């Protein structure tokens, strides 16, 4: 598919979440929405279905346990909040109350990666590793605000629990034209074709990845950009295909680089016995990142635009 992204349109993934849940609430009378005091995202649903909306206050553990109880009674439950706390403070409840009985609870939220300038306590940078380690959990990282709509709709009939990661959710870049492109949970998206190197990414880093690929095209380096928006189950066939066709991988993500997408891809390479000519991870090192704007923090910690270009040029030179 020809790449036509212009990145001119900015919308709020939080608004898409609320509007989509309101639409789904009309269609699914057993859909509930729960929040730990982060209800602004769910205004449309709350106003339309007040009897199926619960704000538990600042207690992520309670929100997840309540969701599991409602799901036991035959409901589909969406828990919406801040992911640093839903992924860590409520980890035991997610594991034992939701994943163990394999219930249809969807955890969706904001502040994935170094987003929001809230400091290390308010960044979800371990979340994909934690959630991917849980049995029965499907893990999705949103790269386009309109993808929230697509993923939530598919999740209504998707088995088991699901974790859906977004950025801050206020000013998100539209990347795809979903009238021209279909997505499927569990299948990666080739966002940009290329022949020399595969740049795997997800979430907020997709725009930077495409911009880097465009810049290197001027240098005669052809970079394929793959949006691995489903971290688990990982698209093994896409990894096999890219290994055969390019043989060189760079993985760029707004997450601890030793426990996110790069680790998932590494596991596939090891399990499948796939040999590459080049492999490099770009992401957050084993540090607490501190305060700062997201772009500044990426540059500080080695996965900003210039770091991405350097890694891709290094891959191009590898034999």
N, C-alpha and C positions, 0 to 999 in steps of 0.2 A: 504494500500500500504506500502511495506517495505521501511523504511528510508535508503537511500543510499548516503546522502549528505557528501561530503568530504571537501568542501569549499576551494579547491585548486585553482580554476580558478577565476581570477579577470579581469573584463573588465569595460568599460566605458558606463554607461547608456546614456550619451550624444551622444556617437558615435552611439549607437543603435537607438536613436531618429532620428538622421540625416539620417542614412541608411534606416530606415523604412519609413520615410516620402518620400525619393526619390523613393522607390519602390511603395508606394501608389500613388505618383504623376503620375507615368506611368499609373496606373490603373484608377485613378480618375482625369479627366481633370478639375474638379471644386474644387480641393483641393488647398488651399492657405496656406502659412506660413508667420507669422508676428512675429517680435521680437522688443523689446525695447532695442536695442543696445547690445544684447547678441547673436550675429549671428553665433558664432563659432560652435554651436550645429547644425546649419542648412546648413553647407557648401555644402553638397551633393545636397540638394534640391535647394539651391540658384543657383548653377552652372547648374543644369539640367533645372530648370524652373524659370529663372530670371524675367519673366513677371508675375509670381504668388508669388513673394517674396517681402516683404516690411520690411525695417528696419526704424522704426519711430524715432530712437534716444531715449534718456533717458526720455521716457514719457509712462509709463505703461497705464495711462488713455487713451491716444490716441490709443495705440495698441488694447485695448479691444473695444473701440468705433468703430474703423475702422473694426475690425473683425465682429462686429455686422452688420455693413452696408453691408459688403461683403456677410454675411450669409443671409441677407434679399434678396439678389439677386440670391439665390439658390446655394451658395457655402458652402463647409465644410472648416472651418478655424481653424488652429492650431496656438495658441499664445505661444511662447516659451521664457522663461526668468527666472528671479530669483523670487521665490515664496514669499519671505517676502514682496516684492513690488507689485507683481501681486495680492496677496491676501488682501493687506491692502490699498495701495495707490490707487488701481483701484477698490476698493470694490463697490463703488457706480455705476461705469460703468458695473461691472459684474452683479450686482443686476438688474439695471434698463434697461440696453441696451441689455443684453444677456439672463438673467433668465426670466425677465418679458415676453418677446416675445417667450421664449423657443426655442432659436436658436442653431444650431449645431456648437458651438464654443468649442474647446478643449483647455484648459489652462494647459500647462505642463511646469514643471520647476524644478529647483534645490534648495538646501539649506533648505529642509524640516527638522525640528528639529534642534538640536544643532550641526550642521555640518559646517565645514569650518573655524572655529576659527575667524569668522568675528565680533564677539561681538553681543550684544543683538539687535542692529538695523538690523543685517543681518541674523538673525535666524527666520525661519517661525515656530513659536511655538503656535500661535493662529489659524493658517490657517484652520485646519480641522474643528474646531468649527465654524468658520466664514462661510466657504463654505457649511457645512452641514446645516446651518440655512437657506440657500437660497432656495426658492421654485424652483423646477424643476432641481436642480443641482445634478449630480451624482459625488461622491467623491471617488477617488481611491488612495491608497498609495502603491507604488511599493516596493516589497521586494526582487526582483531579476532583474538585468538589462535586461535580455532577456524578462521579463514580459512586458517591454515597447513595444516591438514588438507585442506581443499578444493583449495588451490592445488597442493600436492605431489601429490595424487592425479591432478589434471588434467595435471600436468607429465610424468607417465609416458608419455603419448602425444602430448605437445606437441613440435613440431619445434624443433630448434636449442637454443642455450644459454638459460639463464634466471637472472636475478638477483632474489632475494627478500629484501626489507628488512623487519626488525622493529625494535622499540625495544630496551630492555634485556632484555626477555623474561622477567622474574621475576614482575612483578605487572602483568598486562595486563587491561584492561577488556573484558568481553564486551559486544558491541553488538548483534549480529544473532542471530536465531533461524533457524538454517539448516534447520530442519524446515519452515519457512514460506517460505524465500527461497533461490533458486538463484543461484549466481554463475558467471560465465564469464570466463576470462582474456581481456582485450581489450575487455570491456564494462563501463562504469561502473555504479555502483549509486546510484539515487536513495534516499538514506537518509532524507530528509524532504522532503515536497512543499512547494512555495511558489510564489508568483506574481510577486513584485515583484523579487527579486534572486536570482541563483544564487551560492551559496558553494561553490566547488570546493575539495576538500581530499583528504588521503590520510594513511594511517598514524596516528600517535599524535594527530594534530590533529582527528580525526573527532569525538571526544567534546566537545572545546571548541566545535567548529562547531555541533553540535546544541544544546548548552547556550546558545550565543549566539542561535541561531534561536528557541529557546523564549522567551528573555528578550525579544527584539524583537517576538515575537507579541503580547505584552502591550501594546506601544506601537502596535499596528496595522500593523506591518511584516511582510510574509510572505516568509520566506527559504527558498528551496529549497537543501537540502544535497546535493551530489553527491560521493560517494566515488569519486574517479578512481583506484582502487587499481591499475589497470594504467597506468603512465606511458608505456610503449611496448609495443605499438602503442597510440596514443592513440585514444580513442573519438570519432572525428570527428563521427559522427551525433549523439551526445549534445551536443557543443558547438554544432552547428548548431541543434538543437532548443531548447536553453536560450537561445541568442542570440535566436531568434525569439520565444520565449515570455516571457522576462524582460528581455532587452536590457541587463542590468547584471551584471557579473561582479566578484566578489572571490575571490582565490585565496589560501588560507592553507596554509602548509606549513612543516615543521620541516626546512628545507634552505636553502641559499643562494638567495635569492629571484630572482636573475637567471639561474639555470641549471637549475631543476627543473621542476615541473609548470607554473608560470606561463609559463615560456619555451615549453614544449611547446604550451600553449593559444594563446599569442601567435602561434606559427608557423602554427597552423591558421587563426586569424583573418586573418592576412596572406595566406596562400595561397588561402583561400576568398573573400577580399574581403568579410569580414563586418564591418559597422560596429556598434559598441556605443554606448550612451549613457553607460556608465561602466565602467572597468576599473581595478582596483587589486591590487597584489601585497602580501602580508604574509608575511614570512619573515625569514631571517637576512641582515642587510646584509653588505657586504664587510669583515668584521672577523673576527678570531679571538676566539671568544666568551668564553674563560676558564672559570674554575671557578664552580660554583653548581648549585643544584637546578634541574631543567628548567623548572618554572613561573617561578622567579625570573629565569632567563635569557631566557625568552620575554618577560616584562614588560620586562626591561632593554633588549632589542633590538627591541622594537616589534611583537611579534605575539602578545602575551598576550590574555587575555579582554577587557580594556578596549579595547585597540587594535582588536580584532575588532569590538566593538560600535560604536566610533567610525567605522570604515570602512564598516560596513553602514548606519549612519545617514546617512553622507555619500552613499552610493550611493542610498539611498531619496530623498534630497533632490535628486538630479541629474535634469536634464531633457534 
